[in-house]
């Protein structure tokens, strides 16, 4: 027992310590995760700020190239019209190249009505069909034919070469061909500014973020189109998984962690230039979180070791305390309860303790022993009474079964046709039900000896009416006092009531006409009772005699009245109806 109690205490201490440690660890882990996420968010904000600043820095160069490109495309258009007599697609390749060389870093493309590049100073694009590219870009190209306006894209990356380009388009009003020019941002800046400016803007400006954050091990800005994905910094093609592309399209964000590496893709919206197919940048960040998990592992190890140390310390203290203050008291209590379990109720718990709960437990144990002793005597007495009641019930059931057998034998002697059999079965069923109902009401009583006659008669009349209403038309009114009788008197009364009712519904009313039957059961005096069955039917013959009747039902009535030591009064006065009154003496159950 001592070991069990100490074990329980150790388990409680362990669970309590585990709960506190778990709460502390979860809280700490949540705080560390929040701190880590804040650090990651700070790095992302730095990158976003850099990208925003980059956008501001590059816009002036974009504007210069835009103006340069648009001026060049209009000048080249005028020269093509003059040399080809307004048939620019017929220009020779050599002439087209001489025109392009007059503009530094410029390429020229001639596109027919089908969107196919017919001639170009960038030979790898000759034969390319612009109308078979993605839907947005194709619709944009179609809208330019014959518009008479110059349209220029923002900075984008060539799908073929990975170079940073700015494209301009022009189609004379009402024409079916298109002139395109492109300028390389790198060549334009290196040709007009210091060479280090381009390197700083597209390399150093961003790589400073990675170098200043040791956990950031990978960084890039990816320009994504329907055709390719290329790095804005290096121009190299980068493969993005379909899962990443779908997440960026749906949420503009993708996050994936494998082991200690965390990869984040974030799509950044950029200013459009009147058309919606513009390339958008995707920020790629890769973090090495080994430092975080190393710190968490050390933290958990220290927390676990501390918890085990505390459990050992508190368990030792609990063992000593329990041994001195609890185990000895519980052993004494156990001994007293064991003796009580062996039906020795003479011993009581007598120790004193400063622990109120132990004193309460001792007092409760003493009261329990006393109550168990008293209750055992009561249960033994109740068991003896129940056994007597059970024997009585068996005896009653046996007697009633004998009555049923006798009724069936008597009924058997009086049937000769199928209709007689049906009527005999109906009557026998009601007789058996009257006996069964007495037992039902008997078992619903508190002492298994009394039958409430009001409940019994009303239940019987309800079932009797339902059983014969398809053959006879009549109404029944009942007037029953609250009377309790023993089953010895209730069973004969029930059978008599059934026989008188069957006699009334069969003989009192003419075919097709209804009638009224009244049933009353009243207490006339302290020991005398009256049961009356009367009807408003055709009445009894003048020479009617119960002793001379050949009806089995009336023979039963006569026999049962004698069993009750009662008397029968029959009214045969002139006029409709008949009246049967049975008077008998009995002690009312519950008052004898």
C-alpha positions as CSV (number, residue, x, y, z in Angstrom):
1,X,0.0,0.0,0.0
2,X,2.8,2.4,0.9
3,X,4.5,1.8,-2.4
4,X,1.2,2.4,-4.2
5,X,0.5,5.7,-2.5
6,X,4.1,6.9,-3.1
7,X,3.9,5.8,-6.7
8,X,0.7,7.7,-7.1
9,X,2.3,10.8,-5.6
10,X,5.4,10.4,-7.8
11,X,3.1,10.1,-10.8
12,X,1.2,13.2,-9.7
13,X,4.4,15.1,-9.3
14,X,5.7,13.9,-12.6
15,X,2.5,14.8,-14.4
16,X,2.4,18.2,-12.7
17,X,6.0,18.9,-13.6
18,X,5.4,17.6,-17.1
19,X,2.4,19.9,-17.5
20,X,4.4,22.9,-16.2
21,X,7.4,22.0,-18.4
22,X,5.2,21.5,-21.4
23,X,3.5,24.8,-20.9
24,X,6.8,26.5,-20.5
25,X,8.2,24.7,-23.5
26,X,5.2,25.5,-25.7
27,X,5.1,29.1,-24.6
28,X,8.9,29.4,-25.1
29,X,8.7,27.6,-28.5
30,X,5.8,29.9,-29.5
31,X,7.9,32.9,-28.5
32,X,10.9,31.6,-30.4
33,X,8.9,30.9,-33.5
34,X,7.4,34.4,-33.3
35,X,10.9,35.8,-32.9
36,X,12.2,33.7,-35.8
37,X,9.2,34.8,-38.0
38,X,9.8,38.4,-37.1
39,X,13.4,38.1,-38.1
40,X,12.3,36.5,-41.4
41,X,9.7,39.2,-41.9
42,X,12.4,41.8,-41.3
43,X,14.6,40.3,-43.9
44,X,11.7,40.3,-46.4
45,X,11.0,43.9,-45.6
46,X,14.6,44.7,-46.3
47,X,14.3,42.9,-49.6
48,X,11.0,44.7,-50.4
49,X,12.5,48.0,-49.5
50,X,15.5,47.2,-51.8
51,X,13.2,46.2,-54.6
52,X,11.2,49.4,-54.1
53,X,14.3,51.5,-54.1
54,X,15.6,49.6,-57.2
55,X,12.3,50.4,-58.9
56,X,12.8,54.0,-58.1
57,X,16.5,54.0,-59.3
58,X,15.7,52.1,-62.6
59,X,12.7,54.2,-63.6
60,X,14.8,57.2,-64.8
61,X,16.9,54.9,-67.0
62,X,13.7,53.2,-68.2
63,X,12.3,56.6,-69.2
64,X,15.5,57.6,-71.0
65,X,15.5,54.3,-73.0
66,X,11.8,54.7,-73.6
67,X,12.2,58.1,-75.1
68,X,15.3,56.9,-77.0
69,X,13.5,53.8,-78.3
70,X,10.3,55.6,-79.3
71,X,12.2,58.3,-81.2
72,X,14.3,55.7,-82.9
73,X,11.3,53.6,-84.0
74,X,9.5,56.6,-85.6
75,X,12.7,57.7,-87.4
76,X,13.3,54.1,-88.7
77,X,9.7,54.0,-89.8
78,X,10.1,57.2,-91.9
79,X,13.3,55.9,-93.5
80,X,11.6,52.5,-94.3
81,X,8.7,54.2,-96.0
82,X,11.0,56.5,-98.1
83,X,13.2,53.6,-99.2
84,X,10.4,51.0,-99.9
85,X,7.7,53.4,-101.2
86,X,5.4,52.5,-98.3
87,X,6.2,48.7,-98.6
88,X,8.5,48.2,-95.5
89,X,8.2,44.4,-95.5
90,X,10.0,44.4,-98.8
91,X,13.1,46.0,-97.4
92,X,16.4,44.1,-97.8
93,X,18.1,42.7,-94.8
94,X,21.3,44.7,-95.4
95,X,19.3,47.9,-95.6
96,X,17.5,47.0,-92.3
97,X,20.8,46.3,-90.6
98,X,22.3,49.6,-91.8
99,X,19.3,51.5,-90.3
100,X,19.7,49.7,-87.0
101,X,23.5,50.4,-86.7
102,X,22.7,54.1,-86.6
103,X,21.3,53.6,-83.1
104,X,23.4,52.1,-80.3
105,X,22.2,48.8,-78.8
106,X,19.1,48.8,-81.0
107,X,17.4,45.8,-82.8
108,X,14.7,46.1,-85.4
109,X,11.8,43.6,-86.2
110,X,9.3,43.7,-89.1
111,X,6.1,41.8,-88.4
112,X,3.4,40.9,-90.9
113,X,-0.4,40.8,-90.5
114,X,-0.2,37.2,-89.2
115,X,2.1,38.2,-86.4
116,X,5.2,36.5,-87.9
117,X,8.6,38.2,-87.7
118,X,9.6,38.5,-91.4
119,X,12.9,40.4,-91.0
120,X,15.0,41.3,-88.0
121,X,18.5,42.4,-87.1
122,X,18.2,39.7,-84.3
123,X,18.2,36.7,-86.6
124,X,17.1,34.1,-84.0
125,X,13.7,35.8,-83.8
126,X,13.0,35.6,-87.6
127,X,10.0,33.3,-88.2
128,X,8.7,33.8,-84.6
129,X,4.9,34.1,-84.4
130,X,3.9,36.6,-81.8
131,X,0.2,35.8,-82.1
132,X,0.9,32.2,-80.9
133,X,2.4,33.3,-77.6
134,X,0.3,33.7,-74.4
135,X,-3.2,35.0,-74.8
136,X,-2.6,38.4,-73.1
137,X,0.4,39.2,-75.2
138,X,-1.2,38.0,-78.4
139,X,-4.3,40.2,-77.7
140,X,-2.0,43.1,-77.0
141,X,-0.1,42.6,-80.4
142,X,-3.5,42.4,-82.2
143,X,-4.6,45.7,-80.7
144,X,-1.5,47.5,-82.1
145,X,-2.2,46.8,-85.8
146,X,-3.3,50.0,-87.6
147,X,-3.5,51.9,-84.3
148,X,-1.1,54.6,-85.4
149,X,0.3,54.8,-81.8
150,X,3.7,53.9,-80.3
151,X,3.5,51.5,-77.3
152,X,6.4,50.7,-75.0
153,X,6.7,47.9,-72.4
154,X,8.4,48.4,-69.1
155,X,11.7,46.7,-68.3
156,X,11.5,43.0,-69.1
157,X,13.8,40.0,-69.6
158,X,14.2,38.4,-73.0
159,X,12.7,34.9,-73.0
160,X,15.5,33.8,-75.4
161,X,18.6,35.4,-74.2
162,X,17.9,36.5,-70.6
163,X,19.0,40.1,-71.3
164,X,17.2,43.0,-69.8
165,X,15.2,44.7,-72.6
166,X,12.8,47.5,-73.3
167,X,10.5,46.9,-76.4
168,X,8.6,49.5,-78.4
169,X,5.9,48.8,-81.1
170,X,4.5,51.0,-83.9
171,X,1.9,50.3,-86.6
172,X,0.8,53.1,-88.9
173,X,-2.8,54.0,-88.8
174,X,-4.9,51.6,-91.0
175,X,-1.8,49.4,-91.8
176,X,-1.5,45.6,-91.5
177,X,2.1,45.4,-90.4
178,X,4.1,46.1,-87.3
179,X,7.5,47.6,-86.5
180,X,9.2,46.6,-83.3
181,X,12.5,47.9,-81.8
182,X,14.3,46.8,-78.6
183,X,17.1,48.3,-76.5
184,X,19.3,46.4,-74.1
185,X,19.4,48.1,-70.7
186,X,22.8,46.8,-69.9
187,X,24.4,48.0,-73.1
188,X,22.6,51.4,-72.9
189,X,23.8,52.0,-69.3
190,X,27.3,50.7,-69.8
191,X,27.6,52.9,-73.0
192,X,26.5,56.1,-71.3
193,X,27.4,55.7,-67.6
194,X,30.2,54.3,-65.5
195,X,30.4,50.5,-65.8
196,X,30.2,50.0,-62.1
197,X,26.7,51.6,-61.9
198,X,25.0,48.7,-63.7
199,X,27.0,46.2,-61.5
200,X,26.0,48.0,-58.3
201,X,22.3,48.3,-59.4
202,X,21.8,44.7,-60.4
203,X,24.2,42.8,-58.2
204,X,25.8,44.6,-55.2
205,X,22.6,46.5,-54.3
206,X,20.8,43.2,-53.6
207,X,23.6,40.9,-52.5
208,X,24.3,43.2,-49.6
209,X,21.0,41.9,-48.0
210,X,22.4,38.3,-48.2
211,X,25.8,39.2,-46.8
212,X,24.3,41.2,-43.9
213,X,22.0,38.3,-42.7
214,X,23.9,35.1,-42.0
215,X,20.7,32.9,-41.9
216,X,19.9,34.0,-45.5
217,X,21.7,31.6,-47.8
218,X,19.9,32.2,-51.0
219,X,18.4,35.2,-52.7
220,X,17.2,36.2,-56.2
221,X,14.6,38.2,-58.0
222,X,12.9,36.1,-60.7
223,X,10.9,37.6,-63.6
224,X,8.1,35.2,-64.4
225,X,6.2,35.0,-67.7
226,X,4.1,32.3,-69.4
227,X,7.1,31.4,-71.4
228,X,10.1,31.3,-69.0
229,X,11.4,32.2,-65.6
230,X,14.6,34.1,-65.5
231,X,16.7,35.8,-62.8
232,X,16.7,39.6,-62.9
233,X,20.2,39.7,-61.5
234,X,22.0,37.1,-63.6
235,X,19.6,36.6,-66.5
236,X,19.8,32.8,-66.1
237,X,16.8,30.6,-66.6
238,X,15.3,29.2,-63.4
239,X,13.0,26.3,-63.1
240,X,9.9,26.8,-60.9
241,X,7.8,23.8,-59.9
242,X,4.1,23.8,-60.9
243,X,3.1,23.8,-57.2
244,X,5.0,27.0,-56.7
245,X,3.5,28.7,-59.8
246,X,0.0,27.7,-58.8
247,X,0.5,29.0,-55.2
248,X,1.9,32.3,-56.6
249,X,-1.1,32.7,-58.9
250,X,-3.5,31.9,-56.2
251,X,-2.0,33.6,-53.1
252,X,1.1,35.4,-54.4
253,X,3.0,33.5,-51.8
254,X,4.6,30.1,-51.3
255,X,6.5,28.7,-48.3
256,X,8.1,25.3,-47.9
257,X,10.4,23.9,-45.2
258,X,12.5,20.8,-45.6
259,X,14.7,19.9,-42.7
260,X,16.4,23.1,-41.5
261,X,16.0,24.9,-44.8
262,X,13.1,27.3,-45.4
263,X,12.3,28.5,-48.9
264,X,9.9,31.4,-49.6
265,X,8.6,32.7,-52.9
266,X,6.7,36.0,-52.9
267,X,5.2,37.6,-55.9
268,X,5.5,41.4,-56.0
269,X,3.1,43.5,-58.0
270,X,4.7,46.1,-60.3
271,X,3.2,49.1,-62.1
272,X,1.5,48.2,-65.3
273,X,1.9,50.2,-68.5
274,X,-1.6,49.9,-70.0
275,X,-1.4,46.2,-70.7
276,X,-1.8,43.2,-68.3
277,X,0.8,40.7,-69.6
278,X,3.7,42.6,-68.1
279,X,6.3,40.3,-66.4
280,X,6.1,40.3,-62.6
281,X,9.0,39.8,-60.2
282,X,9.1,36.9,-57.7
283,X,11.4,37.3,-54.7
284,X,13.2,34.0,-53.8
285,X,14.6,33.7,-50.3
286,X,16.3,30.6,-48.7
287,X,17.0,30.5,-45.0
288,X,19.2,28.2,-43.1
289,X,17.5,27.7,-39.7
290,X,20.1,25.4,-38.2
291,X,21.1,28.0,-35.6
292,X,17.5,28.1,-34.4
293,X,17.0,24.4,-34.1
294,X,20.4,24.0,-32.4
295,X,19.3,26.5,-29.8
296,X,15.9,24.8,-29.3
297,X,17.5,21.4,-28.9
298,X,19.9,22.8,-26.2
299,X,17.0,24.5,-24.5
300,X,14.8,21.4,-24.5
301,X,17.7,19.3,-23.1
302,X,18.3,21.7,-20.2
303,X,14.5,22.0,-19.5
304,X,14.2,18.1,-19.5
305,X,17.2,17.6,-17.3
306,X,15.9,20.2,-14.8
307,X,12.5,18.6,-14.8
308,X,13.9,15.2,-13.9
309,X,16.1,16.7,-11.2
310,X,13.1,18.4,-9.6
311,X,11.0,15.2,-9.9
312,X,13.7,13.3,-8.0
313,X,14.0,15.9,-5.3
314,X,10.3,16.3,-4.7
315,X,9.7,12.5,-4.9
316,X,12.2,11.9,-2.1
317,X,10.6,14.6,0.1
318,X,7.1,13.2,-0.7
319,X,8.2,9.7,0.3
320,X,9.4,10.7,3.8
321,X,6.3,12.9,4.4
322,X,3.9,10.2,3.2
323,X,5.5,7.5,5.3
324,X,5.2,9.6,8.4
325,X,1.9,11.4,8.0
326,X,-0.2,9.3,5.8
327,X,0.8,5.7,5.3
328,X,0.6,4.6,8.9
329,X,-2.9,6.3,9.3
330,X,-4.1,4.6,6.1
331,X,-2.8,1.2,7.2
332,X,-4.9,1.5,10.4
333,X,-7.9,2.6,8.4
334,X,-7.4,-0.3,6.1
335,X,-7.3,-2.8,8.9
336,X,-10.6,-1.5,10.4
337,X,-12.3,-1.7,7.0
338,X,-11.0,-5.2,6.4
339,X,-12.5,-6.4,9.7
340,X,-15.8,-4.7,8.8
341,X,-15.6,-6.5,5.4
342,X,-15.5,-9.7,7.3
343,X,-18.6,-8.7,9.2
344,X,-16.8,-7.6,12.4
345,X,-18.4,-4.2,13.1
346,X,-17.0,-3.9,16.7
347,X,-13.8,-2.1,15.8
348,X,-13.6,1.7,15.0
349,X,-10.8,4.0,13.8
350,X,-9.4,5.8,16.9
351,X,-6.2,7.7,15.8
352,X,-5.9,11.5,15.8
353,X,-4.2,13.6,13.1
354,X,-3.5,17.2,12.4
355,X,-4.6,16.6,8.8
356,X,-8.4,17.5,8.7
357,X,-9.0,15.3,5.7
358,X,-7.7,12.2,7.6
359,X,-9.9,13.0,10.6
360,X,-12.9,13.5,8.3
361,X,-12.0,10.1,6.6
362,X,-11.8,8.4,10.0
363,X,-15.1,9.8,11.1
364,X,-16.7,8.9,7.8
365,X,-15.3,5.3,8.0
366,X,-16.8,4.9,11.5
367,X,-20.2,6.2,10.3
368,X,-20.0,3.9,7.3
369,X,-19.3,0.8,9.4
370,X,-22.3,1.7,11.6
371,X,-24.6,2.3,8.6
372,X,-23.4,-0.9,6.9
373,X,-24.2,-2.9,10.1
374,X,-27.7,-1.4,10.3
375,X,-28.3,-1.7,6.6
376,X,-27.3,-5.4,6.6
377,X,-30.0,-6.2,9.2
378,X,-32.5,-4.3,7.1
379,X,-31.5,-6.1,3.9
380,X,-31.7,-9.5,5.6
381,X,-35.2,-8.7,6.8
382,X,-36.2,-7.3,3.3
383,X,-34.8,-10.4,1.7
384,X,-36.9,-12.7,3.9
385,X,-40.0,-10.6,3.0
386,X,-39.2,-10.8,-0.7
387,X,-38.8,-14.5,-0.6
388,X,-42.2,-14.8,1.1
389,X,-43.8,-12.5,-1.5
390,X,-42.2,-14.5,-4.3
391,X,-43.6,-17.8,-2.9
392,X,-47.0,-16.1,-2.7
393,X,-46.7,-14.9,-6.3
394,X,-45.8,-18.4,-7.5
395,X,-48.8,-19.7,-5.7
396,X,-51.2,-17.1,-7.2
397,X,-49.9,-17.8,-10.7
398,X,-50.4,-21.5,-10.3
399,X,-54.0,-21.0,-9.0
400,X,-54.8,-18.7,-11.9
401,X,-53.4,-21.1,-14.5
402,X,-55.6,-23.8,-13.0
403,X,-58.6,-21.4,-13.3
404,X,-57.7,-20.8,-17.0
405,X,-57.5,-24.5,-17.6
406,X,-60.9,-25.0,-15.9
407,X,-62.5,-22.2,-18.0
408,X,-61.2,-23.7,-21.2
409,X,-62.5,-27.2,-20.2
410,X,-65.9,-25.8,-19.5
411,X,-66.0,-23.7,-22.7
412,X,-64.9,-26.8,-24.7
413,X,-68.1,-28.6,-23.7
414,X,-70.4,-25.8,-25.0
415,X,-69.0,-25.2,-28.5
416,X,-70.1,-27.0,-31.6
417,X,-69.7,-24.6,-34.6
418,X,-67.0,-22.3,-35.8
419,X,-68.9,-19.2,-34.7
420,X,-69.3,-20.8,-31.2
421,X,-65.5,-21.3,-31.2
422,X,-64.9,-17.6,-32.1
423,X,-67.3,-16.4,-29.4
424,X,-65.8,-18.8,-26.9
425,X,-62.2,-17.6,-27.7
426,X,-63.3,-14.0,-27.3
427,X,-64.9,-14.6,-24.0
428,X,-62.0,-16.7,-22.8
429,X,-59.6,-14.0,-23.9
430,X,-61.4,-11.4,-21.8
431,X,-61.6,-13.7,-18.8
432,X,-57.8,-14.3,-19.0
433,X,-57.2,-10.6,-19.5
434,X,-59.2,-9.7,-16.4
435,X,-57.0,-12.0,-14.4
436,X,-53.8,-10.8,-16.1
437,X,-54.8,-7.2,-15.4
438,X,-55.2,-7.8,-11.7
439,X,-51.6,-9.1,-11.6
440,X,-50.4,-6.1,-13.7
441,X,-52.0,-3.6,-11.2
442,X,-50.8,-5.7,-8.3
443,X,-47.2,-5.4,-9.5
444,X,-47.6,-1.7,-10.0
445,X,-48.6,-1.3,-6.3
446,X,-46.1,-0.6,-3.6
447,X,-46.6,-3.7,-1.5
448,X,-47.4,-6.4,-4.2
449,X,-50.6,-7.3,-2.3
450,X,-53.1,-4.5,-3.1
451,X,-55.0,-3.8,-6.4
452,X,-56.4,-0.3,-7.0
453,X,-59.9,-1.1,-8.2
454,X,-60.5,2.3,-9.8
455,X,-57.4,1.9,-12.1
456,X,-58.2,-1.8,-12.6
457,X,-61.9,-1.3,-13.7
458,X,-61.1,1.7,-15.9
459,X,-58.3,-0.2,-17.7
460,X,-60.5,-3.3,-18.1
461,X,-63.4,-1.4,-19.5
462,X,-61.1,0.4,-22.1
463,X,-59.7,-2.9,-23.3
464,X,-63.1,-4.7,-23.2
465,X,-64.7,-1.9,-25.4
466,X,-61.9,-2.2,-27.9
467,X,-62.2,-6.0,-28.2
468,X,-65.9,-6.1,-29.0
469,X,-66.6,-2.7,-30.6
470,X,-66.5,-4.2,-34.1
471,X,-69.4,-6.6,-33.3
472,X,-71.6,-4.6,-31.0
473,X,-72.6,-0.9,-30.6
474,X,-72.8,0.4,-27.1
475,X,-71.4,2.9,-24.6
476,X,-70.0,2.3,-21.1
477,X,-70.1,4.7,-18.2
478,X,-68.1,3.9,-15.0
479,X,-68.4,5.1,-11.4
480,X,-65.6,3.6,-9.3
481,X,-64.4,4.7,-5.8
482,X,-60.7,4.7,-4.8
483,X,-60.7,1.3,-3.3
484,X,-57.8,-1.2,-2.7
485,X,-58.6,-4.9,-2.6
486,X,-56.4,-7.9,-2.2
487,X,-55.9,-10.1,-5.2
488,X,-58.0,-12.8,-3.6
489,X,-61.1,-10.6,-4.1
490,X,-59.9,-8.6,-7.1
491,X,-59.7,-11.6,-9.5
492,X,-63.3,-12.9,-8.9
493,X,-64.6,-9.3,-9.2
494,X,-62.8,-9.0,-12.6
495,X,-64.2,-12.2,-14.0
496,X,-67.7,-11.4,-12.7
497,X,-67.5,-8.0,-14.4
498,X,-66.4,-9.5,-17.7
499,X,-69.2,-12.1,-17.7
500,X,-71.9,-9.5,-16.9
501,X,-70.6,-7.2,-19.6
502,X,-70.5,-10.0,-22.2
503,X,-74.1,-11.0,-21.2
504,X,-75.3,-7.4,-21.6
505,X,-73.7,-6.8,-25.0
506,X,-75.0,-10.1,-26.3
507,X,-78.5,-10.2,-25.0
508,X,-79.5,-6.7,-23.8
509,X,-79.6,-4.8,-27.2
510,X,-81.3,-5.7,-30.4
511,X,-79.3,-5.9,-33.6
512,X,-78.3,-2.6,-35.1
513,X,-79.3,-0.6,-32.1
514,X,-76.9,0.8,-29.5
515,X,-77.2,1.0,-25.8
516,X,-75.7,2.2,-22.5
517,X,-74.1,0.1,-19.9
518,X,-73.3,1.6,-16.5
519,X,-70.6,0.0,-14.2
520,X,-70.1,1.1,-10.6
521,X,-67.9,-0.1,-7.8
522,X,-68.4,1.5,-4.4
523,X,-67.7,1.1,-0.8
524,X,-70.9,0.8,1.2
525,X,-69.5,0.5,4.7
526,X,-66.2,-0.3,6.4
527,X,-66.1,-3.9,5.1
528,X,-68.9,-4.1,2.6
529,X,-68.6,-3.4,-1.1
530,X,-71.0,-3.1,-4.0
531,X,-70.4,-3.8,-7.8
532,X,-73.3,-3.0,-10.1
533,X,-73.7,-3.6,-13.9
534,X,-76.9,-2.2,-15.4
535,X,-78.1,-1.5,-19.0
536,X,-81.0,0.1,-20.8
537,X,-81.6,-2.9,-23.1
538,X,-84.6,-5.2,-23.5
539,X,-84.5,-6.4,-19.9
540,X,-84.7,-9.9,-18.4
541,X,-87.4,-12.5,-18.9
542,X,-90.0,-12.6,-16.2
543,X,-89.1,-16.2,-15.3
544,X,-85.3,-15.5,-15.3
545,X,-83.3,-17.4,-12.6
546,X,-79.5,-17.4,-12.3
547,X,-79.4,-20.9,-11.0
548,X,-81.4,-22.2,-14.0
549,X,-79.4,-20.3,-16.7
550,X,-77.6,-22.5,-19.2
551,X,-74.9,-19.8,-20.0
552,X,-71.4,-20.7,-18.9
553,X,-70.8,-17.0,-18.0
554,X,-73.7,-16.8,-15.6
555,X,-72.8,-20.1,-14.1
556,X,-69.3,-18.6,-13.5
557,X,-70.9,-15.5,-11.9
558,X,-72.9,-17.7,-9.6
559,X,-69.9,-19.7,-8.6
560,X,-67.7,-16.7,-8.0
561,X,-70.3,-14.9,-5.9
562,X,-70.3,-17.9,-3.7
563,X,-66.5,-17.8,-3.6
564,X,-66.7,-14.2,-2.4
565,X,-69.4,-15.2,0.2
566,X,-71.5,-12.5,-1.4
567,X,-75.1,-12.1,-2.7
568,X,-76.6,-11.1,-6.0
569,X,-79.5,-8.8,-6.4
570,X,-81.3,-8.8,-9.8
571,X,-83.9,-6.2,-10.7
572,X,-86.6,-7.4,-13.2
573,X,-89.1,-4.6,-12.8
574,X,-91.2,-3.6,-15.8
575,X,-89.5,-1.4,-18.4
576,X,-86.3,-1.5,-20.4
577,X,-83.0,-2.6,-18.9
578,X,-81.6,-4.9,-16.3
579,X,-79.6,-4.5,-13.1
580,X,-77.1,-6.8,-11.4
581,X,-75.7,-5.9,-8.0
582,X,-73.1,-8.0,-6.2
583,X,-72.6,-7.3,-2.5
584,X,-69.7,-8.8,-0.6
585,X,-67.6,-8.2,2.5
586,X,-63.8,-7.8,2.5
587,X,-61.2,-5.9,4.4
588,X,-59.9,-3.0,2.3
589,X,-56.2,-3.6,1.6
590,X,-53.9,-1.3,3.4
591,X,-56.4,-0.7,6.2
592,X,-56.8,-4.2,7.7
